[in-house]
Amino acid sequence: MEESLKKSLSLLKSYSCSRPKVVNTSEEKRQLQEALRLIVSLSEAQNLGICADNVQEAVKSLNSYLRAFGNDFEVKIEDKKEIDNGVYLKFSTEKKNYYLESYIGNYRGVLVTIFSSSNEAIVGTYGHFPLDLFD
């Protein structure tokens, strides 16, 4: 496996734990952005799971991740549900559809699930990543 891929996978897996890891410096943020972009570029599709305070924050985060991953579309949620205590937004890049529900947990951030039939080494769910990683 290519060294940059190994390094990227190692970094992404370090964020995959029960306690969210904080990005402390601009260099850490840049490295995380690059690692995610590399893995996504090698995949066929992704699911993004976003836990946020409200629908607007979730959609803003989703669209910033989608742009960073090279997608040329923007998600708009017209039927914004009235949700008071947090939301969970799941988006499939393959089907280009979403699922939205209330979320009562304290966690806020993004999970990225990678799908690939040609590279099993990258398949998996990574994160918890910051909502504003690509802002």
DOFILUM-690248 format. One line per field, with one value per residue (C-alpha): y, x, z; residue in one letter; residue number from 0. Coordinates in nm, 2 decimals, decimal comma, padded with zeros to 4 digits. Example, Ala and Ser with C-alpha at 12.3 -4.5 7.8 and 13.67 -1.06 7.14 Angstrom:
BEGIN
c2	[-00,45|-00,11]
c1	[01,23|01,37]
c3	[00,78|00,71]
residu	[A|S]
num	[0|1]
This chain:
BEGIN
c2	[00,00|00,34|00,53|00,84|00,62|00,43|00,76|00,90|00,59|00,60|00,96|00,91|00,60|00,81|01,01|00,70|00,65|00,69|01,02|01,30|01,41|01,79|01,95|02,19|02,35|02,47|02,21|01,93|02,06|02,07|01,71|01,59|01,76|01,61|01,26|01,27|01,40|01,13|00,85|00,99|01,03|00,65|00,56|00,51|00,66|00,79|00,84|01,14|01,13|01,47|01,55|01,92|02,17|02,24|02,17|02,48|02,39|02,03|02,14|02,39|02,13|01,87|02,11|02,22|01,85|01,78|02,07|01,97|01,62|01,76|01,73|01,98|01,99|02,15|01,99|02,19|02,07|02,23|02,04|02,16|01,98|02,17|02,00|02,16|01,96|01,86|01,68|01,38|01,42|01,13|01,18|00,92|01,05|00,74|00,80|01,18|01,16|01,23|01,12|01,37|01,31|01,45|01,36|01,37|01,30|01,55|01,47|01,72|01,63|01,43|01,06|00,96|00,61|00,50|00,25|00,09|-00,24|-00,20|-00,10|-00,29|-00,12|00,21|00,08|00,18|00,46|00,74|01,02|01,20|01,51|01,87|02,02|02,32|02,11|02,25|02,60]
c1	[00,00|00,13|00,29|00,06|-00,24|-00,12|-00,05|-00,39|-00,57|-00,38|-00,47|-00,84|-00,85|-00,71|-01,03|-01,25|-01,30|-01,57|-01,44|-01,42|-01,07|-01,01|-00,83|-00,59|-00,38|-00,42|-00,16|-00,37|-00,67|-00,48|-00,35|-00,70|-00,85|-00,59|-00,63|-01,01|-00,98|-00,74|-00,95|-01,27|-01,09|-01,02|-01,37|-01,68|-01,94|-01,97|-02,23|-02,20|-02,36|-02,39|-02,49|-02,56|-02,75|-03,01|-03,10|-02,92|-02,59|-02,61|-02,69|-02,40|-02,16|-02,28|-02,24|-01,89|-01,78|-01,94|-01,77|-01,44|-01,49|-01,53|-01,91|-02,07|-02,42|-02,56|-02,81|-03,12|-03,37|-03,70|-03,91|-03,72|-03,86|-03,90|-03,64|-03,54|-03,26|-03,02|-03,05|-02,89|-02,86|-02,74|-02,66|-02,57|-02,35|-02,45|-02,82|-02,80|-03,06|-03,09|-03,25|-03,32|-03,43|-03,40|-03,09|-03,07|-02,71|-02,44|-02,20|-02,17|-01,96|-01,94|-01,89|-01,78|-01,85|-01,64|-01,75|-01,52|-01,53|-01,18|-00,99|-01,10|-00,83|-01,02|-01,37|-01,51|-01,65|-01,42|-01,47|-01,59|-01,47|-01,54|-01,86|-01,65|-01,35|-01,39|-01,53]
c3	[00,00|-00,09|00,20|00,18|00,18|00,49|00,66|00,57|00,70|01,02|01,08|01,00|01,23|01,51|01,50|01,51|01,87|02,13|02,25|01,99|01,91|01,89|01,60|01,78|01,51|01,15|01,05|01,21|01,03|00,69|00,74|00,83|00,53|00,30|00,44|00,40|00,04|-00,05|00,09|-00,07|-00,41|-00,40|-00,31|-00,52|-00,27|00,08|00,34|00,57|00,91|01,07|01,43|01,47|01,69|01,41|01,05|00,91|01,08|00,96|00,60|00,60|00,73|00,48|00,18|00,29|00,31|-00,03|-00,19|-00,04|-00,18|-00,53|-00,56|-00,79|-00,62|-00,31|-00,08|00,01|00,26|00,18|00,43|00,74|01,03|01,35|01,56|01,89|02,06|01,78|01,45|01,27|00,90|00,69|00,32|00,06|-00,23|-00,43|-00,41|-00,35|-00,09|00,28|00,61|00,88|01,24|01,59|01,79|02,16|02,21|02,31|02,02|01,74|01,43|01,11|01,04|00,69|00,57|00,27|00,01|-00,25|-00,44|-00,57|-00,25|00,07|00,27|00,27|00,34|00,68|00,89|01,00|01,24|01,45|01,25|01,32|01,16|01,04|00,91|00,55|00,63]
residu	[M|E|E|S|L|K|K|S|L|S|L|L|K|S|Y|S|C|S|R|P|K|V|V|N|T|S|E|E|K|R|Q|L|Q|E|A|L|R|L|I|V|S|L|S|E|A|Q|N|L|G|I|C|A|D|N|V|Q|E|A|V|K|S|L|N|S|Y|L|R|A|F|G|N|D|F|E|V|K|I|E|D|K|K|E|I|D|N|G|V|Y|L|K|F|S|T|E|K|K|N|Y|Y|L|E|S|Y|I|G|N|Y|R|G|V|L|V|T|I|F|S|S|S|N|E|A|I|V|G|T|Y|G|H|F|P|L|D|L|F|D]
num	[0|1|2|3|4|5|6|7|8|9|10|11|12|13|14|15|16|17|18|19|20|21|22|23|24|25|26|27|28|29|30|31|32|33|34|35|36|37|38|39|40|41|42|43|44|45|46|47|48|49|50|51|52|53|54|55|56|57|58|59|60|61|62|63|64|65|66|67|68|69|70|71|72|73|74|75|76|77|78|79|80|81|82|83|84|85|86|87|88|89|90|91|92|93|94|95|96|97|98|99|100|101|102|103|104|105|106|107|108|109|110|111|112|113|114|115|116|117|118|119|120|121|122|123|124|125|126|127|128|129|130|131|132|133|134]
